[in-house]
Amino acid sequence: HKQISKKKKEGIKVLFVQELSNLQLLHYAKKRGIPRELIIEMTSEVHFELYGKRYYAIGLQNRRGGYELRNAFYKASSSPKSYSYFQQDGNGLIITEGLFDYLSLALLDPELFFTHDHIILNSLSFIQEIIKHFDAYPDSILLFLDNDPAGDRMTSYLLEHFAQAIDLRYRFYPYKDFNEKLCHVQRENTL
């Protein structure tokens, strides 16, 4: 009788979190159109281990304590995975898909950004989990999901099921998302 051993699947192990100061990460954020002050204020620098090697990334904490991790070469998340929810006693709720769309909105429409609560999905798979928050927003839930087939399906679903949902993706059309629009606008302004 042979004993079968299963190697434990190694995941991301967060080592420590600090204020964002790494020049490579700041340069990456700048390439994505996000200025130093904003990225430092809204995110952290997360050092982590994966398969015995150490890495670092820009991190946005989710509501369960895990992190969405981004650097120029890597896009992942640490466990536990979830969406990010930021309440600021806003007039309504804004839903974006990812970290850089969230930060791009702060630059492209600061008045809207700073007067609303925010959910960053981090993955469309969390849509059923976020719906429980919708009752707290009877007036408006502003949808800024990506202009792609998955974003189209999710936007259609939310519009069909929630009268207060408003599709605002036209604000970054013809671009895929807010970050793509921001990068384009910034390139145009430097010509």
C-alpha positions in Angstrom: 0.0 0.0 0.0 1.6 3.2 -1.2 1.0 6.4 0.6 0.1 9.2 -1.8 1.3 12.6 -0.7 -0.2 15.7 -2.0 2.2 18.6 -2.2 0.5 21.6 -0.6 -0.3 24.2 -3.3 1.8 27.2 -2.4 0.1 30.6 -2.6 1.1 34.1 -2.0 2.3 34.8 1.5 2.3 38.5 2.5 5.5 39.3 4.4 4.9 42.9 5.2 3.0 46.0 4.1 4.4 49.5 4.2 3.8 53.0 2.7 4.5 52.9 -1.1 8.0 54.2 -1.7 9.6 51.8 -4.2 10.8 53.7 -7.2 10.0 50.9 -9.7 6.4 50.7 -8.4 6.0 54.5 -8.5 7.3 54.5 -12.1 4.8 51.8 -13.0 2.0 53.8 -11.5 3.2 56.9 -13.4 3.2 54.8 -16.7 -0.5 53.9 -15.9 -1.2 57.6 -15.5 -1.4 57.7 -11.7 0.6 60.4 -10.0 2.9 59.7 -7.0 0.7 61.5 -4.4 -2.5 59.6 -5.3 -0.9 56.2 -5.5 0.8 56.7 -2.2 -2.4 57.9 -0.5 -4.7 55.2 -1.8 -2.5 52.0 -1.9 0.4 50.3 -0.1 3.6 48.6 -1.0 3.2 44.9 -0.3 6.1 42.5 0.0 5.2 38.9 -0.5 6.6 35.4 -1.2 5.6 33.1 -3.9 7.2 29.7 -4.5 10.0 30.6 -2.2 10.9 33.9 -4.0 10.3 37.4 -2.7 8.5 40.1 -4.7 6.8 43.4 -4.1 3.8 45.1 -5.7 1.3 47.9 -5.4 -1.4 46.6 -3.1 -5.0 47.5 -2.6 -6.6 45.8 0.5 -9.9 44.1 0.0 -12.6 43.9 2.6 -11.4 40.5 3.9 -7.8 41.6 4.5 -6.2 40.2 1.3 -4.5 42.4 -1.3 -4.9 43.0 -5.0 -1.3 43.1 -6.2 0.0 44.9 -9.3 3.5 45.6 -10.7 4.8 45.9 -14.2 5.1 42.1 -14.5 2.5 40.7 -12.2 -1.2 40.9 -11.5 -2.6 38.7 -8.8 -4.2 38.7 -5.4 -3.4 37.3 -2.0 -5.9 35.3 0.1 -8.5 35.8 1.2 -9.8 37.2 -2.1 -12.7 39.6 -2.1 -13.9 43.0 -3.4 -12.7 46.3 -1.9 -15.3 48.6 -0.4 -14.7 52.2 0.6 -17.4 54.1 2.4 -17.2 57.9 2.7 -20.8 58.7 3.4 -21.3 59.3 -0.2 -24.4 60.3 -2.2 -24.4 56.9 -4.0 -22.2 54.0 -4.9 -19.7 53.7 -7.8 -18.6 50.3 -9.0 -15.4 49.8 -11.0 -13.7 46.6 -12.0 -10.1 47.3 -10.9 -7.6 49.3 -8.9 -6.4 51.5 -11.8 -9.9 52.3 -13.0 -10.8 53.4 -9.5 -7.7 55.7 -9.3 -8.3 57.0 -12.8 -11.8 58.1 -11.9 -10.3 60.1 -9.0 -8.2 62.0 -11.6 -10.8 62.3 -14.4 -13.8 63.3 -12.2 -12.7 64.1 -8.6 -16.0 65.7 -7.7 -17.9 62.5 -8.5 -15.1 60.3 -7.0 -15.0 62.1 -3.6 -18.8 62.3 -3.2 -19.6 58.6 -3.5 -18.8 55.3 -1.9 -16.8 52.8 -3.9 -16.7 49.1 -4.7 -13.8 47.8 -6.7 -14.8 44.3 -7.8 -11.2 43.0 -8.3 -13.1 40.2 -10.2 -16.5 40.0 -11.8 -17.0 36.8 -9.8 -17.8 38.9 -6.7 -20.9 40.5 -8.2 -23.3 38.4 -6.2 -21.5 39.3 -3.0 -21.8 43.1 -3.6 -25.5 43.1 -4.3 -26.2 42.9 -0.5 -24.9 46.5 -0.3 -27.3 47.9 -2.9 -30.2 48.5 -0.4 -28.1 51.2 1.3 -28.1 53.1 -2.0 -31.7 53.7 -3.1 -30.8 56.7 -5.3 -27.9 55.7 -7.5 -25.5 52.9 -8.2 -23.1 54.1 -10.9 -21.6 51.4 -13.1 -18.2 51.9 -14.7 -17.5 48.3 -15.7 -15.2 47.6 -18.6 -16.3 48.0 -22.3 -15.8 44.3 -23.1 -18.1 41.3 -23.4 -17.9 40.4 -19.6 -18.5 44.0 -18.6 -21.4 44.2 -21.1 -23.0 41.0 -19.6 -22.6 42.2 -16.0 -23.9 45.7 -16.7 -26.9 44.3 -18.5 -27.6 42.0 -15.5 -27.4 44.9 -13.0 -29.5 47.3 -15.0 -32.2 44.6 -15.4 -32.3 43.8 -11.6 -31.7 47.1 -9.9 -33.7 50.2 -10.9 -31.1 52.5 -9.3 -28.3 51.2 -11.5 -27.0 53.6 -14.1 -24.6 52.6 -16.9 -21.9 55.3 -17.2 -19.4 53.5 -19.4 -20.0 56.1 -22.1 -17.8 58.3 -20.0 -14.8 56.4 -21.2 -16.0 55.1 -24.6 -14.4 54.1 -27.0 -11.8 53.0 -24.5 -12.0 49.7 -22.6 -11.9 51.3 -19.2 -11.1 54.5 -17.2 -7.4 53.8 -17.0 -7.1 53.4 -20.8 -8.9 56.7 -21.3 -6.7 58.4 -18.7 -3.5 57.2 -20.4 -4.9 58.4 -23.8 -5.9 61.8 -22.4 -2.5 62.3 -20.8 -0.7 61.3 -24.1 -2.8 63.7 -26.0 -2.0 66.5 -23.6 1.7 66.0 -24.0 1.7 66.3 -27.8 
